[in-house]
Amino acid sequence: MTDETELERLVRTYEHTLYRAAAAILGDAHEAEDAVQDTFLAWLERPPVCPDGAHQRAWLLKVTVNGCKSRLRAPWRQRTAPLLESFPAAAPEEQGVMEAMLRLRPKDRAAVHLFYYEGYQTGEIAAILGEQEGTTRSRLSRARKKLKDFLAEEV
């Protein structure tokens, strides 16, 4: 299989998963698109050695998360902009949840997204985020409490 057809298959298979993860972390649709493109470019430059494609999804998510972390550290990220009305959410009734998610710290958003939206276990999330499993469990616990408090404020 050539690189082009393999890349096309990867894009078709994982583009939405990577985009949702990047959008949850970055909170900006355009930046999320750029982060996903950077991930696929990284795959083209140095594809991982995955026998039978066993860990491609995890590798792509890890590269996406790390790219998002780099973008969040950029000096120009310190500027703020209002939340767009067209922020990507699965349904209009989830807008409040998405706004509450954006109030979390980026590392907490990443952990929550990977756990609830992507279905990873805490050990897998820890490996993707490059931290200890206990840290990930603590991060998820604190994020749940903060989300509960944020959503209670809206009522």
C-alpha positions as CSV (number, residue, x, y, z in Angstrom):
1,M,0.0,0.0,0.0
2,T,1.4,3.4,-0.9
3,D,1.8,6.3,1.5
4,E,-0.9,8.3,-0.3
5,T,-3.6,5.6,0.0
6,E,-2.6,4.9,3.6
7,L,-2.8,8.6,4.4
8,E,-6.2,8.8,2.8
9,R,-7.4,5.9,4.9
10,L,-6.0,7.4,8.0
11,V,-7.7,10.8,7.3
12,R,-11.0,9.2,6.6
13,T,-10.8,7.0,9.7
14,Y,-9.5,9.4,12.3
15,E,-10.0,13.0,11.2
16,H,-13.2,13.5,13.2
17,T,-11.8,11.9,16.3
18,L,-8.6,14.0,16.2
19,Y,-10.6,17.2,15.4
20,R,-13.0,16.7,18.4
21,A,-10.0,16.1,20.7
22,A,-8.1,19.2,19.4
23,A,-11.3,21.3,19.5
24,A,-11.9,20.3,23.1
25,I,-8.4,21.2,24.1
26,L,-7.9,24.3,22.1
27,G,-11.4,25.7,22.1
28,D,-11.0,27.1,18.6
29,A,-12.2,25.4,15.4
30,H,-9.5,26.8,13.1
31,E,-6.7,26.0,15.4
32,A,-8.1,22.5,15.8
33,E,-8.1,22.0,12.1
34,D,-4.5,23.2,12.0
35,A,-3.5,20.8,14.8
36,V,-5.1,17.9,12.9
37,Q,-3.3,18.8,9.7
38,D,0.0,19.0,11.7
39,T,-0.7,15.5,13.0
40,F,-1.1,14.0,9.6
41,L,2.0,15.8,8.4
42,A,3.9,14.3,11.3
43,W,2.7,10.9,10.2
44,L,3.9,11.5,6.7
45,E,7.3,12.7,7.8
46,R,7.9,9.8,10.2
47,P,5.2,7.2,10.3
48,P,5.1,5.1,13.5
49,V,6.0,1.4,13.5
50,C,2.6,-0.1,14.3
51,P,2.3,-3.8,13.4
52,D,-1.0,-4.3,11.6
53,G,-1.9,-0.7,12.6
54,A,-2.6,-1.8,16.1
55,H,-1.7,1.5,17.8
56,Q,-2.2,4.1,15.0
57,R,-5.2,5.7,16.8
58,A,-3.3,6.1,20.1
59,W,-0.2,7.5,18.3
60,L,-2.3,10.0,16.3
61,L,-4.1,11.1,19.4
62,K,-0.9,11.5,21.3
63,V,0.7,13.6,18.5
64,T,-2.5,15.7,18.4
65,V,-2.6,16.3,22.1
66,N,1.1,17.2,22.2
67,G,0.6,19.6,19.3
68,C,-2.3,21.2,21.1
69,K,-0.1,21.6,24.2
70,S,2.5,23.4,22.1
71,R,-0.1,25.7,20.6
72,L,-1.4,26.6,24.1
73,R,2.2,27.6,25.2
74,A,2.6,30.0,22.3
75,P,2.8,33.6,23.4
76,W,0.0,34.8,21.1
77,R,-2.4,32.4,22.8
78,Q,-2.5,34.8,25.8
79,R,-4.9,37.0,23.8
80,T,-8.5,36.2,24.4
81,A,-11.5,36.2,22.1
82,P,-15.2,35.7,22.8
83,L,-16.7,32.2,22.3
84,L,-18.3,31.9,18.9
85,E,-22.0,31.0,18.7
86,S,-21.0,28.4,16.1
87,F,-18.7,26.4,18.4
88,P,-18.8,22.8,17.3
89,A,-21.1,20.8,19.6
90,A,-23.1,17.6,19.0
91,A,-26.4,19.3,19.8
92,P,-27.6,22.8,20.8
93,E,-28.5,21.6,24.3
94,E,-24.9,20.7,24.9
95,Q,-23.7,24.3,24.5
96,G,-23.7,24.9,28.3
97,V,-21.5,21.8,28.8
98,M,-19.1,22.9,26.1
99,E,-18.8,26.3,27.7
100,A,-18.2,24.7,31.1
101,M,-15.5,22.5,29.5
102,L,-13.8,25.5,28.1
103,R,-13.5,27.0,31.6
104,L,-11.4,24.0,32.6
105,R,-7.6,24.0,32.3
106,P,-6.3,22.6,29.0
107,K,-4.9,19.4,30.7
108,D,-8.2,18.8,32.5
109,R,-10.1,19.3,29.2
110,A,-7.9,16.8,27.5
111,A,-8.3,14.2,30.2
112,V,-12.1,14.6,30.3
113,H,-12.4,14.5,26.5
114,L,-10.2,11.4,26.2
115,F,-12.2,9.6,29.0
116,Y,-15.8,10.5,28.1
117,Y,-15.7,11.2,24.4
118,E,-13.0,8.8,23.2
119,G,-13.5,6.0,25.7
120,Y,-10.0,5.6,26.9
121,Q,-9.2,4.2,30.4
122,T,-7.1,6.2,32.9
123,G,-3.9,4.2,32.2
124,E,-4.2,4.9,28.5
125,I,-4.9,8.6,29.0
126,A,-1.9,8.8,31.3
127,A,0.3,7.4,28.5
128,I,-1.2,9.8,25.9
129,L,-0.7,12.8,28.2
130,G,2.7,11.7,29.5
131,E,1.8,11.6,33.2
132,Q,1.3,9.1,36.0
133,E,-2.0,7.2,36.1
134,G,-2.7,8.5,39.6
135,T,-2.3,12.1,38.3
136,T,-4.8,11.4,35.6
137,R,-7.3,10.0,38.0
138,S,-6.9,13.0,40.3
139,R,-7.2,15.3,37.3
140,L,-10.5,13.6,36.2
141,S,-11.9,13.8,39.7
142,R,-11.1,17.5,40.1
143,A,-12.4,18.2,36.6
144,R,-15.7,16.5,37.3
145,K,-16.1,18.5,40.5
146,K,-15.3,21.8,38.7
147,L,-17.7,20.9,35.8
148,K,-20.5,20.2,38.4
149,D,-19.8,23.5,40.0
150,F,-19.8,25.4,36.7
151,L,-23.0,23.8,35.6
152,A,-24.7,24.5,39.0
153,E,-23.8,28.2,38.5
154,E,-25.8,28.2,35.2
155,V,-29.0,27.0,36.9
